[in-house]
Amino acid sequence: MNFYDDLPVPAMSLADIDQTMAIVRQRCQLAFDDCVDIEKVLAALGIRLEPRPDAEMARGEALAAPKAKRIFVRRSVTQALRVQCRVTRAKLSHEIGHVVLHDGPALKPLVIGGNKSSWKIPEDQSSERQAWQAGRSLMLPREASYWSLSDSHTAGSMHVPEVFVHERRLEIARLDALNQPKKDISALVEQAMRVLQPPARPQYGAKSLRCRRDLWDGLPVVEGYEPDQYRLATGYLVKWDDYMQPNPPSHTGWKIKDGQIVPLFADE
């Protein structure tokens, strides 16, 4: 398996995922026929959307970090979300599914062109399949009234791709065919409610990307400068891309010392 393949996770049935996401919808105060506002759902669940430079994301479009309650995305993804791009909304619902259902610290990125699932992973243990099922359940609940309408009509009113609606319709048919009584899903409730709690401080290396980003976000912003790239550290201008990169002409290099960001030349 390469870097962009699927990952095996504990098995979850489609019915379990559907009930879990129904709980999430209730916590987000979504009625059955509501068109989901992705940004409001992220806020309600305390999930942070982190735009990253395309070079840093490589071939990835989005990457969920469940324990940190973050979704790292290309800048183009946030731009597409602002104009309610249907495909982008579907992809972000998929990443929300990862955060709700899975433990981290991080999963495989959602790669441009689609992820390849390994045939070795059973369907109910595939992190990618589970997240897509969760995303469709979040956006298109089984109890909604629009299932008597066409896929194209529903896709337009709910701002999702038509294929998204088609796949969800097939899932609902599977759920209806089971015709099983509801079971005790207390464990699933606990898992879903985890995303509503303030995240515990992630346990990671002192100089890992997530640690650097946490420390960076705590630095003062500089008026007129892009905050993702420039901040003030102990009164000096530092640049995100210049981590551990000496740059004498501008002195924007930086490092981590004693749990703080300091200029690279701090010990000079």
C-alpha positions in Angstrom: 0.0 0.0 0.0 1.3 3.5 -0.8 0.9 6.7 1.1 -2.5 7.4 -0.5 -4.2 4.0 0.1 -7.1 3.3 2.4 -6.6 2.4 6.0 -8.3 -0.4 8.0 -10.3 0.7 11.0 -12.6 -1.1 13.5 -15.7 -2.4 11.7 -18.9 -0.3 11.5 -22.1 -1.3 9.7 -23.9 1.2 7.5 -26.8 1.2 10.1 -24.3 2.1 12.9 -22.9 4.9 10.9 -26.3 6.2 10.0 -27.5 6.3 13.6 -24.2 7.9 14.7 -24.5 10.7 12.1 -28.2 11.2 13.0 -27.0 12.0 16.6 -24.5 14.5 15.1 -27.2 16.2 13.1 -29.3 16.5 16.2 -26.5 18.1 18.1 -26.0 20.5 15.2 -29.7 21.3 15.4 -30.3 20.2 11.8 -33.9 19.4 10.7 -34.4 16.5 8.3 -34.9 18.7 5.3 -32.2 21.3 6.1 -29.5 22.0 3.6 -26.4 21.5 5.6 -24.2 24.6 6.2 -20.7 23.0 6.4 -19.1 25.9 8.2 -21.8 25.9 10.9 -21.4 22.2 11.4 -17.6 22.6 11.7 -18.2 25.3 14.3 -20.8 23.3 16.2 -18.5 20.3 16.4 -15.4 22.4 17.3 -13.6 21.2 14.1 -11.0 23.6 12.7 -10.5 24.0 9.0 -6.8 24.7 8.3 -5.9 26.0 4.8 -2.4 24.9 3.8 -0.2 25.8 0.8 -0.6 23.5 -2.2 3.1 22.5 -2.0 2.7 21.3 1.6 -0.4 19.3 0.7 1.3 17.7 -2.3 -1.3 15.5 -4.0 -3.7 15.7 -1.1 -6.8 17.9 -1.1 -7.8 17.4 2.5 -6.5 15.6 5.6 -8.4 14.9 8.8 -6.6 14.9 12.1 -9.4 13.5 14.4 -7.6 13.8 17.8 -6.6 17.4 17.1 -10.1 18.1 15.7 -8.6 19.7 12.5 -9.0 19.2 8.8 -6.1 20.4 6.8 -7.1 21.5 3.3 -5.6 23.2 0.2 -6.4 26.9 0.0 -8.4 26.2 -3.2 -10.8 24.0 -1.1 -11.7 26.9 1.2 -12.2 29.1 -1.8 -14.5 26.6 -3.4 -16.5 26.2 -0.1 -17.2 30.0 -0.1 -19.1 29.6 -3.4 -20.9 26.5 -2.2 -19.2 24.1 -4.7 -21.1 20.9 -4.5 -18.1 18.6 -4.9 -16.2 20.5 -2.2 -19.2 20.3 0.2 -19.3 16.5 -0.3 -15.6 16.1 0.2 -15.7 18.1 3.5 -18.6 16.1 4.7 -16.4 13.0 4.1 -13.6 14.6 6.2 -16.1 15.4 9.0 -17.1 11.8 8.9 -13.5 10.9 9.6 -13.3 13.2 12.6 -16.5 11.8 14.0 -15.9 8.1 13.4 -12.1 7.6 13.6 -9.2 8.1 16.0 -6.1 9.8 14.8 -3.7 11.4 15.0 -4.2 11.5 11.2 -5.6 9.5 8.4 -4.8 9.1 4.8 -5.3 12.4 2.8 -8.1 12.7 0.3 -6.1 12.7 -2.8 -6.8 14.6 -6.0 -8.5 12.2 -8.4 -9.8 9.9 -5.6 -8.3 7.4 -3.1 -7.6 3.8 -4.0 -9.0 1.3 -1.6 -7.1 -1.9 -1.1 -9.1 -5.1 -1.9 -7.5 -6.5 1.3 -9.6 -4.3 3.5 -13.2 -5.5 4.2 -15.8 -2.9 3.2 -17.0 -2.4 6.8 -13.4 -1.8 8.0 -12.4 0.7 5.3 -11.8 4.2 6.7 -12.6 5.7 3.3 -15.9 3.9 2.8 -17.0 4.6 6.3 -16.2 8.3 6.0 -18.1 8.6 2.6 -21.1 6.8 4.2 -20.9 9.2 7.1 -20.7 12.2 4.9 -23.7 11.2 2.8 -25.7 10.4 6.0 -24.8 13.9 7.4 -25.8 15.7 4.2 -28.8 13.5 3.2 -30.7 12.0 6.2 -32.8 9.0 5.7 -35.9 10.7 7.2 -35.9 13.7 4.8 -39.0 14.3 2.7 -37.2 14.8 -0.6 -36.6 11.2 -1.4 -39.7 11.1 -3.6 -38.1 13.7 -5.9 -35.5 13.1 -8.6 -31.8 12.8 -7.8 -31.0 16.0 -9.8 -33.7 18.0 -7.9 -32.4 16.8 -4.6 -28.8 17.4 -5.6 -29.7 21.0 -6.5 -31.6 21.8 -3.4 -29.1 20.2 -1.0 -26.0 21.5 -2.9 -24.3 18.2 -3.4 -23.3 16.2 -6.5 -26.0 14.1 -8.1 -23.8 10.9 -7.8 -23.8 11.7 -4.0 -27.6 11.5 -3.9 -27.6 8.4 -6.0 -25.2 6.6 -3.7 -27.2 7.7 -0.7 -30.4 6.4 -2.2 -28.8 3.0 -2.6 -27.7 3.1 1.0 -31.2 3.9 2.2 -32.5 1.0 0.2 -30.0 -1.3 1.9 -31.1 0.1 5.3 -34.8 -0.3 4.5 -34.1 -3.9 3.4 -32.6 -4.8 6.7 -35.8 -3.8 8.6 -34.1 -4.4 11.9 -35.2 -2.9 15.2 -32.9 -0.2 16.6 -30.2 -1.5 18.9 -28.3 -0.1 21.8 -25.9 2.4 20.3 -24.6 4.0 23.5 -21.0 3.3 22.5 -21.6 5.0 19.2 -23.2 7.9 20.9 -20.1 8.3 23.1 -17.9 8.2 20.0 -20.0 10.8 18.2 -20.1 13.1 21.2 -16.4 13.0 21.5 -16.2 15.6 18.7 -18.3 18.0 20.7 -15.8 18.2 23.6 -12.8 20.5 23.7 -9.9 18.5 22.2 -7.3 17.2 24.6 -3.9 18.7 23.9 -2.5 16.4 21.2 0.5 14.2 22.2 3.0 14.6 19.5 6.7 15.4 19.1 7.8 18.9 20.2 8.8 19.8 16.6 6.1 18.0 14.6 4.0 19.9 12.0 1.0 20.0 14.4 3.1 21.3 17.3 4.6 24.0 15.0 1.2 25.0 13.8 -0.3 25.2 17.3 2.6 27.4 18.4 2.4 29.5 15.3 -1.3 30.2 15.8 -0.4 31.6 19.2 1.9 34.3 17.8 0.8 37.9 17.2 -0.3 38.7 13.7 1.4 41.5 11.8 -0.9 44.0 10.1 -0.6 44.0 6.4 1.0 40.5 6.3 -0.6 37.1 5.5 -1.0 35.5 9.0 -0.5 32.0 7.6 3.0 33.0 6.5 4.2 35.9 8.8 4.0 36.4 12.6 5.9 38.1 15.3 8.2 36.0 17.6 9.8 37.9 20.5 9.4 41.1 18.5 11.0 39.8 15.3 9.2 39.0 12.0 9.3 35.3 11.2 8.0 33.4 8.1 6.3 30.0 8.2 8.2 28.6 5.3 11.6 29.6 6.8 11.4 27.1 9.7 15.0 26.1 10.4 16.1 27.8 7.2 18.7 30.5 7.8 17.9 33.6 5.8 20.4 36.4 6.8 19.0 39.1 4.4 15.5 39.0 6.0 16.1 37.2 9.3 12.8 35.5 9.0 14.1 32.0 9.9 12.8 30.5 13.2 13.0 27.5 15.5 11.4 26.0 18.6 13.2 26.4 21.9 11.8 25.6 25.3 8.3 25.2 23.8 8.3 28.6 22.1 8.9 29.9 18.6 12.0 32.1 18.6 14.0 33.6 15.7 16.7 31.3 14.3 19.4 33.8 15.4 18.1 34.0 19.0 21.3 32.4 20.4 23.7 34.5 18.3 
